[in-house]
Every structure is written in structure tokens, then in C-alpha cells.
């Protein structure tokens, strides 16, 4: 049973554990794999973000942030980022957070949601977002320096929220 | 005769004048047209940016910033933003700053340059970037709330710097 709720101050340690585990692999996010706890939390828990956690049997297994993708005249498009603990992969945590974030974005009055940088080799993520109604609207050639050493493409993905 | 140089502290007033004039029109940048001087300068003169100005007959007529578009594993792709004083349009200031920024990005070792949000109705900008070798690699449907009231598309534009 998965419960998704707004993060509280006491979740900070769990959020960093997940962030660190995900980012240090260097295969899905552009963050420096050696980013400090302080810099990571300053980014993820920025006052302009809403931060949520997914809880399963008393453990935090995922976290996501939701915000406007642009200021002022672009602030009707939401942006979000999701991280699932490597230990909790394959349990539908990403999908549940994705669905939660779309509802939340609708509730907040956003007209669309955009991901700026989905690493093309992260096929499970690309597939999940497509299932949730996102389309690849752009391809950034070689924009991600994968931990394998290769430069791989990143996708811009977009979904209207007009149909709810 | 146009001279492009790094901005200094004494250029701050001119930079704000240009920023304010451009942004208040609400037709090219997502910034809130009523953004404060303080917020505008905190963004434009952020310590992670290199900021340049274009000087013509002793007057600052344009400014641009150059930075990495992503952290860590995406930091090989540059990002830049340009503003030309409405009084100095049609004098080639944008083009000169564009060329200057591409050289500067090469010099700094960037492998490519990306613009995240070129407003599709800003046809002179789209044309200029295409002339300078950029391609539209993505279209963000209705992502810009134009001052006319319409939601118009924004483009993601990209250019490799491999060929110099």
C-alpha cells in the first residue's frame, strides 16, 4: 500500500538517501553524481517547489517535486521530477507518483506539464511518461553525458492537462 | 561600431533599463512583465552566468548571458539569452551578440548551445538563430502566454559547436 503525501521536515534524511542513490549512478539525471547533500536538498526542497514523498510500509520509497517550468508568461506549464529508491524499483512507485503529480498539477490550475530532460536511454521512464499521456516534443542531441562515457540524447516531453 | 565586452558593476543600470524595456512588452520572454529590478538583476547577473554588454557610441545597446544549460552531466551544453534595447533594433546588435556568444562558448569548451524557450511569434529571433546554425529541435505547444492574450508555441533550438 503506497501513500503519497507532502514532504515534511522529518523526511529530509530519506529524501537525501534516495536522491544520492539515484544521482550517483549517473544514468538518469544531469546532477553532478558527487553533488553534496546541502546542494541537493537546496535544489529539491527549494521554496518554489512542492515536494512529495511516497511511503510504503513506513518507509519513504520515492519523492517528487512539482513547480512552474517558467516564470510569469510561461508559468501555466508545470514541471516535475521524480526519484524512486533503487530498492523499490518495479513496484509502481514511479507510476503512482506520476499520476499523483498530474492530478496535483490540474488542481493547481496548470494547463500542461513539461519534462525538460528525459534521458533517452532511460527507457522505462520514457515508456512510463508515454503511457501517462506525454509525447516527445523535442530531442536534444547528445545532451546527456552518461556514466558509460557516451553522450546520449535527452528528450523534452509534454502533456496537455486540458482533458483532465 | 559595436564593442562587446564583459559587463562590469557600472553597467547595472543600463542592463536593467534594457531588461525592463524588453520584458515589459511581454512578447519575447517568459519573465513576469512587472518583474522588479532586484529580481531581474539577481537572475541576469547570477554568479553562475557570464554577462556581456554591447556598446555603441558610448551607450549600452544590448546585453547577453552565457551559462551551462544543465548541471554536471549536462554541463557541456551552453545556454544563452540576449536582449537588445528597443531603440537599437535593426542595427545588427542581436546578430553580433549571437556570434560573440558562440565564439565565447567554444572558447569555454562547450560542445553545443541550446535555447530552451524561443517564442515562435518572435520571428526575427527564430530567423536569426537559424542563420547562425541553430535548428528547431522541439516545439512546446502553447507554452508562452503572449501579451496579446494568446497562448503561442515556444521552440527549443539547438546547435552543435563541433564545427567551430
Interface residues (C-beta under 8 A of the other chain):
Chain A: X26 X29 X30 X31 X32 X33 X35 X69 X70 X71 X72 X73 X74 X75 X76 X77 X111 X112 X114 X116 X117 X137 X138 X139 X140 X141 X142 X143 X144 X145 X146 X147 X151 X154 X156 X158 X160
Chain B: X26 X29 X30 X31 X32 X33 X35 X69 X70 X71 X72 X73 X74 X75 X76 X77 X111 X112 X114 X116 X117 X137 X138 X139 X140 X141 X142 X143 X144 X145 X146 X147 X151 X154 X156 X158 X160
